[in-house]
């Protein structure tokens, strides 16, 4: 057996010596890994679907006959902010539970919360009920971020972790494109009545979510989480089964892991908030600044654009509300291509160069877009083209923010750290972003919209500069070598 009990320490529990992380990292890519990605990674499609549909149906909800007494500004500002606020709260709540009770239990529960909330959103009859549903839809999605990112990174081999994480997080834009195209049909009043089409739009997320739920039942618990929580026998059996499956699917005989890659950990109970806060702020202060910088920059930019781009098109370029989906689908394609095409470079060229480069370049390009917009040089088509170029690079960088905070903190705190940085960064950028962005765009003055663009560009450039100075070189390295588990102990004599 590869996991060995060495002794019982004076603190929480036994010290075990294990090679589970090394065995997972040395696996060749297989159908088993694809099943993990489908079961876990597709949740970002749901998030993109939700955000985009609500952004595109905003003007329809405010029309007479929609069944809701609500204004476009209320949808793009308050409904957007409450969705993000719910995501922040859900991330913190479920992130804490994920580190305490395991990844699998929570990624099933969080998806269930999302499914119920989004289904009920389509039954809303008043503005306050719609806002409440949006909060709890975000609550479930926020919990997904913490549970899913931690589970994926602990199951995916280190050599491809960067590109896989980027593609998964970038798949948000697959959902965004689907939501944009679906809104074109659902907002067509010759097909669906004003008060029916927007309600049916929420059913798309329910159908997709139920499909993901069926696949997710077969996704295992993280073996890394198991062996640090006194369940080393389960971890060993699970990894052995994964190895058999991968070997059969690939036809390859797996080489034994290097004995030097074994680690010794003292199994312990769940950590309290004080222990986690000490780890984040005192043990890794620079990494904390890094995580917050990346999240605030990308969150302000993306939550502003996803919730407000349709308003820009209708306000400044007189695009009919039913046609905004076409433009947004083009933007979504550019966003997904960024992580897809640039992702491999994050594992080869390296994290620091690629993250800082994508943040800074996207910010500079956005400054250029703001200048062209202010001068009246853009049409709806060319404006969309500029955003495609900006977001091609920004999307890769933004996806890397989740990758970064998932890699650079210890295993026992991983889910809650993801939740913390997502919640704080999103609260600062994701809640204030739509409020500031839509407030400026809503004035109808080009100069105010230009200012909104420049704020987003400045935050992206600033985050890129922070990465260039204190970024962590995590490419192709095991999670345990980037940040040793808090339960790690020195090898005993003779070990």
C-alpha positions as CSV (number, residue, x, y, z in Angstrom):
1,X,0.0,0.0,0.0
2,X,1.4,3.4,-1.0
3,X,0.0,5.3,2.0
4,X,1.8,4.3,5.2
5,X,0.9,5.2,8.8
6,X,4.0,6.2,10.6
7,X,2.9,7.1,14.1
8,X,0.4,9.0,16.1
9,X,1.4,12.5,16.9
10,X,0.7,14.5,20.0
11,X,-1.7,16.8,18.1
12,X,-4.7,15.9,16.0
13,X,-4.0,12.5,14.6
14,X,-1.8,10.0,12.8
15,X,1.1,10.9,10.6
16,X,0.8,9.2,7.2
17,X,3.3,9.1,4.3
18,X,1.6,9.1,0.9
19,X,2.4,9.3,-2.8
20,X,-1.2,10.0,-3.8
21,X,-0.5,13.5,-5.3
22,X,2.5,12.1,-7.3
23,X,0.4,9.2,-8.6
24,X,-2.4,11.6,-9.8
25,X,0.1,14.0,-11.4
26,X,1.8,11.3,-13.4
27,X,-1.3,9.9,-15.1
28,X,-1.6,10.1,-18.9
29,X,-4.6,12.0,-20.2
30,X,-7.6,9.7,-20.7
31,X,-11.3,9.5,-21.1
32,X,-11.5,9.4,-17.3
33,X,-10.2,13.0,-17.3
34,X,-12.6,14.1,-19.9
35,X,-15.5,12.8,-17.8
36,X,-14.2,14.9,-14.9
37,X,-14.1,18.0,-17.1
38,X,-17.6,17.4,-18.4
39,X,-19.0,16.6,-14.9
40,X,-17.4,19.6,-13.2
41,X,-16.1,22.1,-15.7
42,X,-19.4,22.7,-17.5
43,X,-20.8,24.7,-14.6
44,X,-19.1,27.8,-16.1
45,X,-21.4,27.3,-19.1
46,X,-24.3,27.7,-16.7
47,X,-22.9,30.9,-15.2
48,X,-22.3,32.4,-18.7
49,X,-25.8,31.4,-19.7
50,X,-27.4,33.1,-16.7
51,X,-25.5,36.3,-16.8
52,X,-26.0,36.8,-20.6
53,X,-29.7,35.9,-20.7
54,X,-30.5,38.4,-17.9
55,X,-28.4,41.1,-19.6
56,X,-30.2,40.5,-22.9
57,X,-33.7,40.3,-21.6
58,X,-33.4,43.4,-19.5
59,X,-35.2,45.7,-22.0
60,X,-37.9,43.1,-22.6
61,X,-38.6,42.8,-18.9
62,X,-39.3,46.5,-18.7
63,X,-41.9,46.4,-21.5
64,X,-45.6,46.5,-20.9
65,X,-47.0,43.0,-20.8
66,X,-43.8,41.4,-19.5
67,X,-45.6,40.5,-16.2
68,X,-43.1,42.4,-14.1
69,X,-43.2,46.1,-13.0
70,X,-39.5,46.6,-13.4
71,X,-37.2,49.0,-15.3
72,X,-34.2,48.2,-17.5
73,X,-31.9,50.0,-15.1
74,X,-33.2,47.8,-12.2
75,X,-32.4,44.7,-14.1
76,X,-28.9,45.7,-15.3
77,X,-28.0,47.3,-12.0
78,X,-29.8,45.8,-9.0
79,X,-30.5,42.3,-10.4
80,X,-26.9,42.1,-11.6
81,X,-25.5,43.3,-8.3
82,X,-27.7,41.0,-6.2
83,X,-26.7,38.0,-8.4
84,X,-23.1,38.8,-7.8
85,X,-23.7,39.5,-4.1
86,X,-25.4,36.1,-3.8
87,X,-22.4,34.5,-5.6
88,X,-20.0,36.1,-3.0
89,X,-22.1,34.9,-0.1
90,X,-22.5,31.4,-1.6
91,X,-18.8,31.1,-2.3
92,X,-17.8,31.9,1.3
93,X,-20.5,29.7,2.8
94,X,-20.0,26.7,0.6
95,X,-16.2,27.2,0.4
96,X,-16.0,26.8,4.2
97,X,-18.2,23.6,4.0
98,X,-16.2,22.2,1.0
99,X,-12.9,22.3,3.0
100,X,-14.7,20.8,6.0
101,X,-16.9,18.1,4.5
102,X,-15.3,17.4,1.1
103,X,-15.6,18.4,-2.5
104,X,-18.1,15.9,-3.7
105,X,-20.9,16.5,-1.2
106,X,-20.8,20.2,-1.9
107,X,-20.6,20.2,-5.7
108,X,-23.8,18.2,-5.7
109,X,-25.5,20.5,-3.2
110,X,-24.5,23.8,-4.9
111,X,-25.8,22.6,-8.3
112,X,-29.1,21.7,-6.6
113,X,-29.4,25.2,-5.2
114,X,-28.7,26.7,-8.6
115,X,-31.3,24.5,-10.3
116,X,-34.1,25.4,-7.9
117,X,-33.3,29.2,-7.9
118,X,-33.1,29.6,-11.7
119,X,-36.2,27.5,-12.3
120,X,-38.2,29.7,-9.9
121,X,-36.7,32.9,-11.5
122,X,-38.9,32.2,-14.5
123,X,-42.0,32.2,-12.3
124,X,-41.4,35.7,-10.9
125,X,-44.4,38.0,-10.7
126,X,-42.9,41.0,-8.9
127,X,-39.6,42.8,-9.0
128,X,-38.7,41.9,-5.4
129,X,-39.3,38.2,-6.0
130,X,-37.2,38.3,-9.2
131,X,-34.3,40.0,-7.3
132,X,-34.5,37.3,-4.5
133,X,-34.3,34.6,-7.1
134,X,-31.3,36.2,-8.7
135,X,-29.6,36.4,-5.3
136,X,-30.1,32.6,-4.7
137,X,-29.1,31.7,-8.2
138,X,-25.8,33.5,-7.6
139,X,-25.6,31.8,-4.2
140,X,-25.5,28.4,-5.9
141,X,-23.1,29.5,-8.6
142,X,-20.7,31.1,-6.1
143,X,-20.6,27.8,-4.2
144,X,-19.8,26.0,-7.4
145,X,-16.7,28.1,-7.9
146,X,-15.2,27.1,-4.7
147,X,-16.1,23.4,-4.8
148,X,-15.4,22.9,-8.5
149,X,-12.1,24.7,-8.8
150,X,-10.6,22.9,-5.8
151,X,-11.8,19.5,-7.0
152,X,-10.5,20.0,-10.6
153,X,-7.1,21.1,-9.6
154,X,-6.7,18.2,-7.2
155,X,-7.6,15.7,-9.9
156,X,-5.9,17.1,-13.0
157,X,-2.2,16.3,-13.7
158,X,0.2,19.1,-12.9
159,X,1.7,19.3,-16.4
160,X,-1.6,20.4,-18.0
161,X,-3.3,22.1,-15.0
162,X,-2.9,25.6,-16.5
163,X,-4.4,25.0,-19.9
164,X,-7.2,22.9,-18.5
165,X,-8.2,25.4,-15.9
166,X,-8.2,28.2,-18.4
167,X,-10.4,26.3,-20.9
168,X,-12.8,25.4,-18.1
169,X,-13.1,28.9,-16.8
170,X,-13.2,30.2,-20.4
171,X,-16.2,27.9,-21.1
172,X,-18.3,30.6,-19.4
173,X,-18.3,32.2,-22.8
174,X,-19.8,29.1,-24.4
175,X,-22.7,29.6,-22.2
176,X,-22.7,33.3,-22.9
177,X,-22.9,32.7,-26.6
178,X,-25.7,30.2,-26.1
179,X,-27.6,32.6,-23.9
180,X,-27.1,35.4,-26.5
181,X,-28.4,33.3,-29.4
182,X,-31.3,31.9,-27.3
183,X,-32.4,35.4,-26.4
184,X,-32.7,36.3,-30.0
185,X,-35.4,33.6,-30.5
186,X,-37.0,34.0,-27.1
187,X,-37.4,37.7,-27.4
188,X,-38.9,37.5,-30.9
189,X,-42.5,38.5,-30.2
190,X,-43.7,36.9,-33.4
191,X,-42.8,33.5,-31.8
192,X,-43.3,34.2,-28.0
193,X,-45.5,36.7,-26.3
194,X,-43.7,39.5,-24.3
195,X,-44.5,37.9,-21.0
196,X,-43.6,34.3,-22.0
197,X,-40.2,34.3,-23.9
198,X,-38.1,35.7,-21.0
199,X,-39.6,33.1,-18.6
200,X,-38.7,30.2,-20.9
201,X,-35.2,31.5,-21.1
202,X,-34.5,30.3,-17.5
203,X,-35.6,26.8,-18.5
204,X,-32.5,26.4,-20.6
205,X,-30.3,26.5,-17.5
206,X,-32.5,24.0,-15.7
207,X,-32.2,21.5,-18.6
208,X,-28.5,21.9,-18.9
209,X,-28.0,21.8,-15.1
210,X,-30.0,18.5,-14.8
211,X,-27.8,17.0,-17.5
212,X,-24.6,18.0,-15.6
213,X,-26.1,16.6,-12.4
214,X,-26.4,13.2,-14.0
215,X,-22.8,13.1,-15.1
216,X,-21.5,14.6,-11.8
217,X,-22.9,11.7,-9.8
218,X,-19.9,9.6,-11.1
219,X,-17.2,12.2,-10.2
220,X,-15.2,11.0,-7.2
221,X,-14.1,12.8,-4.1
222,X,-10.7,14.4,-4.1
223,X,-8.1,11.8,-2.9
224,X,-6.0,14.7,-1.7
225,X,-8.8,15.8,0.6
226,X,-9.4,12.3,1.8
227,X,-5.9,11.5,3.0
228,X,-5.6,14.8,5.0
229,X,-8.9,14.0,6.7
230,X,-8.1,10.6,8.2
231,X,-9.5,8.6,5.3
232,X,-6.2,7.4,3.8
233,X,-7.5,3.9,3.0
234,X,-10.3,5.4,0.9
235,X,-7.8,7.7,-0.8
236,X,-5.6,4.7,-1.6
237,X,-8.4,2.6,-3.0
238,X,-9.8,5.4,-5.0
239,X,-6.4,6.3,-6.6
240,X,-5.8,2.6,-7.4
241,X,-9.2,2.4,-9.1
242,X,-8.4,5.6,-11.1
243,X,-5.1,4.1,-12.1
244,X,-6.7,0.9,-13.3
245,X,-9.3,2.8,-15.3
246,X,-6.7,5.1,-16.9
247,X,-4.4,2.2,-17.8
248,X,-7.2,0.3,-19.4
249,X,-8.4,3.3,-21.4
250,X,-5.0,4.4,-22.6
251,X,-3.5,0.9,-23.0
252,X,-0.4,2.2,-21.1
253,X,1.3,0.5,-18.2
254,X,1.8,3.2,-15.6
255,X,5.3,3.8,-14.3
256,X,5.7,3.8,-10.5
257,X,5.9,7.2,-8.9
258,X,9.2,8.5,-7.7
259,X,9.6,7.6,-4.0
260,X,11.1,11.1,-3.4
261,X,7.7,12.6,-4.3
262,X,6.0,11.1,-1.2
263,X,4.9,13.5,1.4
264,X,4.2,13.1,5.1
265,X,1.2,14.7,6.7
266,X,-0.4,14.7,10.1
267,X,-4.1,14.1,9.7
268,X,-6.2,16.7,11.4
269,X,-9.7,18.0,11.9
270,X,-11.2,20.9,10.0
271,X,-9.5,24.3,10.3
272,X,-11.3,27.3,11.9
273,X,-11.5,30.7,10.3
274,X,-8.7,32.0,12.5
275,X,-6.2,29.4,11.3
276,X,-7.2,30.0,7.7
277,X,-7.0,33.8,8.1
278,X,-3.5,33.4,9.7
279,X,-2.4,31.3,6.7
280,X,-3.7,33.9,4.1
281,X,-2.6,37.1,5.7
282,X,0.5,36.2,7.8
283,X,2.0,33.2,6.1
284,X,1.3,34.3,2.5
285,X,0.8,38.1,2.5
286,X,2.2,38.7,-1.0
287,X,0.1,35.9,-2.5
288,X,-2.9,37.5,-0.8
289,X,-2.2,40.9,-2.5
290,X,-1.7,39.1,-5.8
291,X,-5.0,37.2,-5.6
292,X,-7.0,40.3,-4.7
293,X,-5.4,42.3,-7.5
294,X,-6.2,39.8,-10.2
295,X,-9.7,39.3,-9.0
296,X,-10.6,42.9,-8.6
297,X,-9.3,43.9,-12.1
298,X,-11.0,41.1,-14.0
299,X,-14.2,41.2,-12.0
300,X,-14.8,44.9,-12.6
301,X,-14.2,44.6,-16.3
302,X,-16.2,41.5,-16.9
303,X,-19.2,42.1,-14.7
304,X,-19.5,45.5,-16.2
305,X,-19.3,44.2,-19.8
306,X,-21.5,41.2,-19.4
307,X,-24.3,43.1,-17.7
308,X,-23.9,46.4,-19.6
309,X,-22.9,45.7,-23.2
310,X,-26.5,45.4,-24.5
311,X,-27.2,48.8,-22.9
312,X,-24.3,50.4,-24.8
313,X,-25.5,49.0,-28.1
314,X,-29.1,50.2,-27.6
315,X,-28.1,53.6,-26.1
316,X,-25.3,54.7,-28.4
317,X,-25.8,52.7,-31.6
318,X,-29.6,52.3,-31.6
319,X,-29.4,48.5,-31.9
320,X,-32.9,47.0,-31.4
321,X,-33.1,45.1,-28.1
322,X,-34.0,41.9,-29.8
323,X,-30.7,42.0,-31.9
324,X,-28.1,42.6,-29.2
325,X,-27.7,38.9,-28.9
326,X,-25.9,38.7,-32.3
327,X,-23.2,41.1,-31.1
328,X,-22.8,39.5,-27.8
329,X,-22.4,36.0,-29.4
330,X,-19.4,37.4,-31.4
331,X,-17.8,38.8,-28.2
332,X,-18.4,35.5,-26.5
333,X,-16.6,33.6,-29.2
334,X,-13.5,35.9,-28.9
335,X,-13.5,35.4,-25.1
336,X,-13.5,31.6,-25.4
337,X,-10.8,31.5,-28.1
338,X,-8.5,33.4,-25.8
339,X,-8.1,30.7,-23.1
340,X,-8.4,28.0,-25.7
341,X,-5.5,29.2,-27.9
342,X,-3.4,30.9,-25.2
343,X,-3.9,28.3,-22.5
344,X,-1.0,26.0,-23.5
345,X,1.4,28.9,-23.1
346,X,0.6,29.2,-19.4
347,X,2.1,25.7,-18.9
348,X,5.1,26.2,-21.2
349,X,6.1,29.9,-21.2
350,X,5.0,30.2,-17.6
351,X,2.4,31.8,-15.3
352,X,4.1,35.2,-14.6
353,X,4.8,36.2,-18.1
354,X,1.4,35.1,-19.5
355,X,-0.8,36.4,-16.7
356,X,1.0,39.8,-16.5
357,X,1.1,40.0,-20.3
358,X,-2.6,39.3,-20.9
359,X,-3.7,41.7,-18.2
360,X,-1.5,44.6,-19.3
361,X,-2.1,44.1,-23.0
362,X,-5.9,43.9,-22.6
363,X,-5.9,47.1,-20.5
364,X,-3.8,49.0,-23.1
365,X,-6.1,47.8,-25.9
366,X,-9.1,48.9,-23.9
367,X,-7.6,52.4,-23.5
368,X,-7.4,52.5,-27.3
369,X,-11.0,51.4,-27.6
370,X,-12.1,54.2,-25.2
371,X,-10.3,56.8,-27.3
372,X,-11.9,55.6,-30.5
373,X,-15.3,55.6,-28.8
374,X,-14.9,59.1,-27.4
375,X,-14.0,60.4,-30.9
376,X,-17.1,58.9,-32.4
377,X,-15.0,56.6,-34.7
378,X,-16.9,53.4,-33.9
379,X,-20.1,51.7,-35.1
380,X,-21.8,48.9,-33.4
381,X,-19.9,46.5,-35.5
382,X,-16.4,48.0,-35.1
383,X,-17.1,48.5,-31.4
384,X,-17.8,44.8,-31.1
385,X,-14.6,44.1,-33.1
386,X,-12.6,46.1,-30.6
387,X,-14.1,44.3,-27.7
388,X,-13.3,40.9,-29.2
389,X,-9.6,41.8,-29.4
390,X,-9.6,43.3,-25.9
391,X,-11.4,40.3,-24.4
392,X,-9.4,37.7,-26.3
393,X,-6.4,38.6,-24.0
394,X,-8.5,39.6,-21.0
395,X,-10.4,36.4,-20.9
396,X,-7.2,34.3,-20.7
397,X,-5.9,36.5,-17.9
398,X,-9.2,36.5,-16.0
399,X,-9.4,32.7,-16.1
400,X,-5.9,32.5,-14.8
401,X,-7.0,34.5,-11.7
402,X,-9.0,31.4,-10.6
403,X,-6.1,29.2,-11.4
404,X,-3.7,31.3,-9.4
405,X,-5.6,31.4,-6.1
406,X,-6.4,27.6,-6.5
407,X,-2.7,26.8,-6.8
408,X,-0.9,29.1,-4.4
409,X,-2.5,28.2,-1.0
410,X,-2.4,25.0,1.0
411,X,-4.7,22.1,0.3
412,X,-6.6,22.4,3.6
413,X,-7.6,26.0,2.8
414,X,-8.0,25.7,-1.0
415,X,-11.7,25.9,-1.4
416,X,-12.2,28.7,1.2
417,X,-9.3,30.7,-0.3
418,X,-10.9,30.4,-3.7
419,X,-14.1,31.6,-2.1
420,X,-12.5,34.4,-0.2
421,X,-10.7,35.9,-3.2
422,X,-13.7,35.4,-5.5
423,X,-16.0,37.0,-2.9
424,X,-13.8,40.0,-1.9
425,X,-12.6,40.6,-5.5
426,X,-16.1,40.3,-6.9
427,X,-17.6,42.4,-4.2
428,X,-15.2,45.2,-5.0
429,X,-15.3,44.8,-8.7
430,X,-18.4,42.7,-9.5
431,X,-20.9,44.7,-7.4
432,X,-19.4,48.1,-7.8
433,X,-18.6,47.4,-11.4
434,X,-22.2,47.1,-12.7
435,X,-23.3,50.0,-10.4
436,X,-20.6,52.4,-11.7
437,X,-20.5,51.1,-15.3
438,X,-24.3,51.2,-15.8
439,X,-24.6,54.5,-13.9
440,X,-22.1,56.1,-16.3
441,X,-23.5,54.4,-19.4
442,X,-27.0,55.2,-18.4
443,X,-26.3,58.9,-18.5
444,X,-26.2,58.7,-22.3
445,X,-23.0,60.8,-22.5
446,X,-20.1,59.3,-24.5
447,X,-17.6,60.9,-22.1
448,X,-19.1,59.0,-19.1
449,X,-18.9,55.7,-21.0
450,X,-15.3,56.5,-21.9
451,X,-14.6,57.0,-18.3
452,X,-16.1,53.6,-17.4
453,X,-13.8,52.0,-20.0
454,X,-10.8,53.8,-18.6
455,X,-11.5,52.6,-15.1
456,X,-11.7,49.0,-16.2
457,X,-8.5,49.4,-18.3
458,X,-6.6,50.9,-15.4
459,X,-7.5,48.1,-13.0
460,X,-6.4,45.5,-15.5
461,X,-3.0,47.2,-16.1
462,X,-2.5,47.6,-12.4
463,X,-3.2,43.9,-11.7
464,X,-0.8,42.9,-14.5
465,X,1.9,45.0,-12.9
466,X,1.3,43.3,-9.5
467,X,1.6,39.9,-11.2
468,X,4.9,40.8,-12.9
469,X,6.4,41.7,-9.5
470,X,5.1,39.1,-7.1
471,X,3.6,36.4,-9.3
472,X,4.3,32.7,-8.5
473,X,5.9,30.4,-11.0
474,X,3.6,27.5,-10.6
475,X,3.7,25.9,-14.1
476,X,4.0,22.1,-14.3
477,X,4.6,21.9,-10.5
478,X,2.7,19.8,-8.0
479,X,0.2,21.7,-5.8
480,X,2.1,20.4,-2.7
481,X,5.4,21.9,-4.0
482,X,3.8,25.3,-4.7
483,X,2.2,25.5,-1.2
484,X,3.0,22.7,1.3
485,X,-0.1,21.3,3.1
486,X,-0.6,22.8,6.6
487,X,-0.6,19.3,7.9
488,X,2.8,18.5,6.3
489,X,5.5,17.3,8.7
490,X,9.2,16.6,8.4
491,X,10.1,13.0,7.5
492,X,10.9,11.0,10.7
493,X,14.3,9.5,11.1
494,X,14.7,6.4,8.9
495,X,11.7,7.4,6.8
